[in-house]
Amino acid sequence: MSIEKTNSKAEQYSLKHYLAFIIPSIIGIFLFMTPLVSDGGITIPVAFLAGIVQDIFGDTLPNILTAILLIAAVLTVALTLLKPRWIMGQEFWKSLFVVHPFWVIVRVIGVVLAVMTLFQIGPEAVWSDDTGGFLLYVLLPVLFSVFLFAGFFLPLLMNFGLMELFGTLLNRVMRPLFRLPGRSSIDCAASWMGDGTVGVLLTNKQYEDGLYTKREAAVIGTTFSVVSITFSIVVLEQMNLQHLFVQYYATIVIAGFIAAVICPRIPPLSRKKDTYISGEARSAQYEALTESASFKSGLHLALKRANTNNSFMVNLKGGAKNVLDMWLGVIPIVMALGTIAVILAETTPLFSILGAPFVPLLTLMQVPEAAAAAQTMVVGFADMFLPAILGSGIESDFTRFVIACVSVTQLIYMSEIGGLLLGSKIPVSFLDLVIIFIERTLITLPVVVLIAHLIF
């Protein structure tokens, strides 16, 4: 399709067609990417609404979540074993409950750990405030409420042309730098302003819809589901370095950018197949349109998307499916894998042993209190806040600054992003996540230390 034809077609749309693109897109941008000041902190409308839900349900949320985990486990075991004809004919329900035996086991483990935590059954190491209690009473209520609003409102970002417009305009920047389509910039912005989980949800939905290849989805999910500004501030406060916010966030941006350039070009991400979920190769016609990087060609794609199969009921049904998929498919994974990872971090010397190789490396880089800092380099794989907790007692401002920056740029946390990725359709394995976590640590650590030497 020539650019001239694209331009002429864009000019034929009426005001009604433009409004069908503009109004939902503006609402989506407001909900997912507009910073709000709430209770002295920075948040976004979706997170603010999620907070209201948490306040309304309060202490009943752990009970509700345990019930969800129980429903997910029972239905998964029954339907995966029996495979009734009625479920096999419904693609959505089949994909949700008829799963690989490994995920059946994980969902069962998830509900067992939730019940043990809710009723404080068994060893305290399972249900304490730092392990299962943290997941069931702190993290999962946040995910429950965020999933509720993100699931219903994601179509505003995805189905009304915003992705098509940004995908076209930013393709020339994203392709050479990150080997990604321009539309991935929306995922990154939503994560940055809101939460990394939102970025994973956006990426997974677009991958399922055939808009990202396997390689692109894996790269975006593990590289661009960045930690939000809000959480970055929390980490800095835990480290008692609030006065260094500008230097801190600038360091995170620089280190994260370098990792985003390098990681997609090395295994395991570079070896992911560049085919869509259906097995088809990337559309040459779509690539030709996006490579033109013309505003008019992007606007044409956006208007065409906004006015195609976007009735209220279609989007409402799609939003409900998103919510169910996340509640019943993702939350059990996070509960199971996240709790196990945090238990290992809190009750065993595993991460101290794994962190030992970082002692000589940190010493070589002239990082004070290298031995104390070493385990924080790997403990973040279990949970994103653990490095800040373990490193807060270190006396050196230099070392605490390094830990704060590295912990935020590592991105792969099993209690949140890692669990979400494994529970999604994005083609990454547990081994992939381990390797990517190590790669990101080794790439960002020297950058962070170099900048720290310039600051201190």
C-alpha positions in Angstrom: 0.0 0.0 0.0 1.5 3.3 -1.0 1.7 6.3 1.4 -0.3 8.4 -1.0 -3.2 6.0 -0.8 -2.9 5.8 2.9 -3.0 9.6 3.2 -6.1 9.9 1.0 -7.9 7.3 2.9 -7.2 9.0 6.2 -8.7 12.2 4.8 -12.0 10.4 4.0 -12.9 9.7 7.7 -15.6 11.8 9.3 -15.7 13.5 12.7 -17.5 10.4 14.1 -14.6 8.2 13.1 -12.0 10.6 14.6 -13.9 10.7 17.9 -14.1 6.9 18.0 -10.3 7.0 18.1 -9.6 10.1 20.2 -12.1 9.7 23.1 -11.2 6.1 24.2 -7.5 6.8 23.7 -7.5 9.9 25.8 -9.4 8.0 28.6 -6.9 5.1 28.3 -3.9 7.5 28.5 -5.5 9.2 31.6 -6.2 5.9 33.4 -2.8 4.2 32.7 -0.2 6.9 32.1 -1.3 10.1 33.9 0.5 10.7 37.3 -1.6 11.7 40.2 -0.6 12.9 43.6 -2.3 10.8 46.3 -1.6 10.8 50.0 1.7 12.6 49.4 2.8 10.0 46.8 2.7 9.6 43.0 0.2 7.1 41.4 -2.0 6.7 38.4 -5.8 6.5 38.2 -5.9 2.7 37.7 -3.7 2.2 40.8 -5.8 4.8 42.7 -9.0 2.9 41.8 -7.4 -0.3 42.8 -6.6 1.3 46.2 -10.2 2.2 46.7 -11.2 -1.5 46.1 -8.7 -2.6 48.6 -10.1 -0.2 51.2 -13.6 -1.3 50.5 -12.9 -5.0 50.8 -10.2 -4.6 53.5 -9.5 -7.6 55.6 -11.8 -9.9 53.5 -9.5 -9.8 50.4 -7.2 -12.6 51.7 -10.3 -14.8 52.1 -11.6 -13.9 48.6 -8.1 -14.6 47.1 -7.9 -18.0 48.8 -11.4 -18.8 47.4 -10.2 -17.8 43.9 -7.1 -20.0 44.3 -9.3 -22.9 45.4 -11.6 -22.5 42.5 -8.7 -22.3 40.1 -7.0 -25.4 41.5 -10.1 -27.6 41.7 -11.3 -26.7 38.2 -7.8 -27.1 36.7 -7.3 -30.5 38.2 -10.8 -31.7 37.2 -11.0 -30.3 33.7 -7.3 -31.2 32.8 -7.9 -34.8 33.9 -11.4 -35.2 32.5 -11.3 -32.9 29.4 -15.1 -32.8 29.0 -16.3 -32.1 25.4 -18.0 -28.9 26.4 -14.8 -27.3 27.7 -12.7 -28.5 24.8 -14.9 -26.7 22.4 -14.5 -23.3 24.3 -11.1 -22.0 23.5 -11.0 -19.4 26.3 -12.0 -21.8 29.1 -9.9 -24.6 27.6 -6.8 -22.4 27.6 -7.5 -21.3 31.2 -8.2 -24.6 32.9 -6.7 -27.4 30.6 -3.0 -26.8 31.2 0.3 -28.6 31.3 0.8 -30.9 34.4 3.4 -28.6 35.8 1.0 -25.7 36.0 -1.6 -28.1 37.6 0.9 -28.8 40.3 1.8 -25.1 40.7 -1.9 -24.1 41.1 -2.4 -26.8 43.7 0.7 -25.6 45.6 -0.6 -22.1 45.4 -3.9 -22.9 47.1 -2.2 -25.1 49.7 0.2 -22.3 50.6 -2.7 -19.8 50.7 -4.8 -22.0 53.1 -1.7 -22.6 55.3 -1.1 -18.8 55.4 -4.7 -17.8 56.0 -5.3 -20.2 58.9 -1.6 -20.2 60.0 -1.3 -24.0 59.6 2.1 -25.6 59.6 5.6 -24.1 59.9 5.8 -20.4 60.6 8.3 -20.1 57.8 5.4 -20.6 55.4 2.9 -18.2 56.7 4.9 -15.5 58.5 4.6 -11.8 57.6 7.8 -12.0 55.6 6.9 -15.0 53.5 3.3 -16.3 52.7 1.8 -13.5 54.7 3.5 -10.9 52.5 2.2 -12.6 49.4 -1.4 -13.2 50.6 -1.9 -10.0 52.7 0.2 -7.5 50.8 1.0 -8.3 47.2 -2.0 -10.4 46.0 -4.6 -7.8 47.2 -2.8 -5.3 45.1 -2.7 -7.6 42.1 -6.4 -8.5 42.6 -7.5 -4.9 42.4 -5.1 -3.8 39.7 -6.1 -6.8 37.6 -9.8 -5.8 38.0 -9.4 -2.4 36.5 -6.5 -3.1 34.2 -8.4 -6.0 32.6 -11.5 -4.0 31.9 -9.7 -0.8 30.8 -6.8 -2.3 28.7 -9.0 -2.3 25.6 -9.0 1.5 25.7 -5.3 1.5 25.1 -5.3 -1.5 22.7 -8.5 -1.5 20.6 -9.0 2.1 19.5 -5.9 2.9 17.5 -3.5 4.3 20.0 -1.1 1.4 19.5 -1.3 1.7 15.8 -0.4 5.5 15.8 2.5 5.1 18.2 3.6 2.0 16.6 4.0 3.8 13.3 5.6 7.0 14.6 8.1 5.3 16.9 9.0 2.3 14.8 12.1 4.0 13.3 13.4 4.6 16.8 12.4 1.3 18.5 13.5 -1.0 15.7 17.2 0.0 15.4 17.7 0.5 19.2 15.7 -2.4 20.7 14.7 -4.5 17.7 11.0 -3.9 18.7 7.9 -2.4 17.1 7.0 1.2 18.0 3.9 0.1 19.8 6.0 -1.4 22.6 6.7 2.2 23.8 3.2 2.2 25.2 3.9 -0.9 27.3 7.0 0.8 28.7 5.2 4.1 29.5 2.4 2.3 31.2 4.9 0.4 33.4 7.0 3.5 34.1 4.0 5.6 35.2 2.0 2.8 36.7 3.3 -0.6 37.5 5.4 -3.3 35.8 2.5 -5.7 36.1 0.5 -3.4 33.7 3.2 -3.7 31.2 3.2 -7.5 31.3 -0.6 -7.6 31.0 -0.4 -5.2 27.9 2.4 -7.3 26.3 0.6 -10.6 27.0 -2.7 -9.4 25.5 -1.0 -8.0 22.4 0.9 -11.3 22.0 -2.2 -13.3 22.2 -3.9 -11.0 19.7 -1.1 -11.6 17.2 0.5 -8.2 17.4 3.9 -9.2 18.8 6.1 -12.1 17.7 7.4 -14.6 20.3 10.8 -12.8 20.4 9.2 -9.3 20.7 6.8 -10.4 23.5 9.7 -12.1 25.4 11.9 -9.0 25.0 9.2 -6.5 26.0 8.0 -8.6 28.9 11.5 -9.0 30.4 13.0 -5.6 29.4 10.3 -3.0 29.2 8.0 -4.0 32.1 10.0 -1.5 34.1 9.6 -0.7 37.8 7.2 2.3 38.4 8.3 5.7 39.7 6.2 5.0 42.8 8.1 1.8 43.8 11.4 3.4 43.0 10.7 6.1 45.5 9.7 3.5 48.1 13.1 1.8 47.6 15.0 5.0 48.0 13.1 5.9 51.2 13.9 2.4 52.6 17.6 3.2 51.9 17.3 6.6 53.5 18.6 8.3 50.3 15.6 10.5 49.5 17.9 13.6 48.9 19.5 11.8 45.9 16.3 11.1 43.9 17.4 13.0 40.8 20.8 11.2 40.6 19.1 7.9 41.6 16.5 8.0 38.9 18.9 9.3 36.2 21.2 6.3 37.0 18.3 3.9 36.7 17.3 5.3 33.3 20.8 5.1 32.0 21.5 1.6 33.3 18.1 0.4 32.1 18.6 1.9 28.7 21.9 0.1 28.2 20.4 -3.2 29.4 17.5 -2.7 27.0 19.9 -2.3 24.1 22.1 -5.3 24.9 19.7 -8.0 26.3 17.6 -8.4 23.1 20.8 -9.0 21.2 22.1 -11.9 23.3 20.7 -15.3 24.3 18.2 -16.4 25.4 16.1 -13.5 24.0 18.0 -13.3 20.7 17.2 -17.0 20.1 13.4 -16.6 20.4 11.5 -17.2 17.1 10.4 -14.2 15.2 6.9 -15.7 14.6 3.5 -14.9 16.0 1.6 -17.0 18.4 -0.2 -18.6 15.4 3.1 -19.6 13.9 3.0 -17.1 11.0 5.8 -14.7 10.1 5.5 -11.0 10.6 3.2 -9.2 8.1 5.3 -7.6 5.3 2.4 -5.2 4.6 2.2 -4.0 8.2 6.0 -3.6 8.4 6.0 -1.5 5.2 3.3 0.8 6.6 5.0 1.3 10.0 8.5 1.8 8.4 7.1 4.8 6.6 6.8 6.5 10.0 4.4 9.0 8.6 1.9 10.6 10.9 -0.9 10.3 8.3 -0.2 6.7 7.7 -0.2 6.0 11.4 -3.4 8.0 11.8 -5.0 6.0 9.0 -4.1 2.7 10.8 -5.4 4.2 14.1 -8.7 5.3 12.6 -9.2 2.0 10.8 -8.6 0.1 14.1 -10.8 2.3 16.1 -13.8 1.8 13.8 -13.4 -2.0 13.4 -15.4 -4.4 15.7 -15.3 -2.1 18.7 -18.8 -2.2 20.0 -19.3 -1.7 23.8 -20.4 -5.3 24.4 -17.5 -6.7 22.5 -15.0 -4.7 24.6 -16.9 -5.4 27.8 -16.8 -9.2 27.1 -13.1 -9.0 26.2 -12.4 -7.0 29.4 -14.2 -9.6 31.6 -12.2 -12.4 29.9 -9.0 -10.4 30.7 -9.9 -10.2 34.4 -10.8 -13.9 34.7 -7.6 -14.9 32.9 -5.5 -12.9 35.4 -7.5 -13.8 38.5 -7.7 -17.5 37.8 -4.6 -18.0 35.7 -1.9 -15.6 37.0 -2.6 -15.1 40.8 -2.1 -18.9 41.6 1.3 -18.8 39.9 2.4 -15.7 41.8 1.2 -17.2 45.1 3.0 -20.5 44.6 6.3 -19.4 43.0 6.5 -16.1 44.9 6.0 -17.7 48.3 8.6 -20.5 47.7 11.1 -17.9 46.5 10.6 -15.7 49.5 10.8 -18.6 51.9 14.2 -19.6 50.4 15.4 -16.1 50.7 14.3 -15.6 54.3 15.0 -19.0 55.8 18.0 -20.5 54.0 21.5 -19.3 53.1 20.8 -20.0 49.4 21.1 -16.4 48.3 24.1 -15.7 50.4 25.8 -18.7 48.8 24.7 -17.5 45.3 25.9 -14.0 46.0 29.4 -15.1 47.1 30.8 -14.7 43.5 29.9 -11.0 43.6 32.2 -10.3 46.6 35.4 -10.2 44.6 33.6 -8.3 41.8 32.3 -5.7 44.1 35.6 -5.4 45.8 37.3 -4.9 42.5 34.9 -2.1 41.8 35.8 -0.6 45.1 32.3 -0.9 46.6 32.4 -0.5 50.4 31.0 -3.4 52.5 31.2 -5.7 49.5 30.4 -8.9 51.5 27.2 -7.4 52.9 26.2 -6.1 49.5 26.9 -9.3 47.6 23.8 -11.2 48.6 21.5 -8.3 47.7 22.7 -8.8 44.1 20.8 -12.0 43.8 18.1 -11.9 46.5 16.1 -9.6 44.3 15.2 -12.6 42.1 12.9 -13.7 44.9 11.3 -10.4 45.6 12.0 -6.8 44.4 12.0 -5.3 47.9 14.3 -7.8 49.6 17.5 -6.0 48.5 16.3 -2.8 50.0 15.4 -4.5 53.3 18.7 -6.4 53.5 20.8 -3.4 52.4 19.1 -0.8 54.5 21.4 -1.6 57.5 24.6 -1.0 55.5 26.4 2.1 56.7 27.9 3.3 53.4 25.7 5.7 51.4 27.7 4.6 48.3 26.8 1.0 48.7 23.2 1.6 49.6 22.9 3.8 46.5 24.3 0.9 44.3 22.0 -1.6 45.8 18.9 0.7 45.3 19.7 1.3 41.7 20.7 -2.3 40.8 17.6 -3.8 42.5 15.3 -1.6 40.4 17.0 -2.3 37.1 17.0 -6.1 37.6 13.3 -6.3 36.8 12.8 -10.1 37.1 11.2 -10.7 40.5 9.6 -14.1 41.1 7.1 -12.6 43.6 5.7 -10.3 40.9 7.0 -9.9 37.3 8.6 -13.3 37.1 5.5 -15.1 38.4 3.3 -13.0 36.0 5.5 -13.9 33.0 5.4 -17.6 33.8 1.7 -17.4 34.3 1.2 -15.6 31.0 1.3 -16.8 27.4 4.6 -15.0 26.8 7.2 -17.6 25.7 9.7 -17.5 28.5 10.8 -20.3 30.8 12.0 -20.3 34.4 15.6 -20.9 33.1 15.2 -18.0 30.7 14.2 -15.7 33.6 17.2 -16.9 35.7 19.6 -16.2 32.8 18.1 -12.8 32.0 18.2 -11.8 35.7 21.9 -12.6 35.8 22.6 -10.8 32.5 20.7 -7.6 33.7 22.6 -7.7 37.0 26.0 -8.0 35.2 25.2 -5.3 32.7 23.7 -2.7 35.0 26.0 -3.2 38.0 29.2 -1.7 36.4 27.2 1.2 35.0 25.6 1.9 38.4 29.0 1.7 40.2 30.7 4.0 37.7 28.0 6.6 38.2 28.1 6.2 42.0 31.8 6.9 41.9 31.1 10.1 40.0 28.4 11.1 42.6 30.1 10.2 45.8 
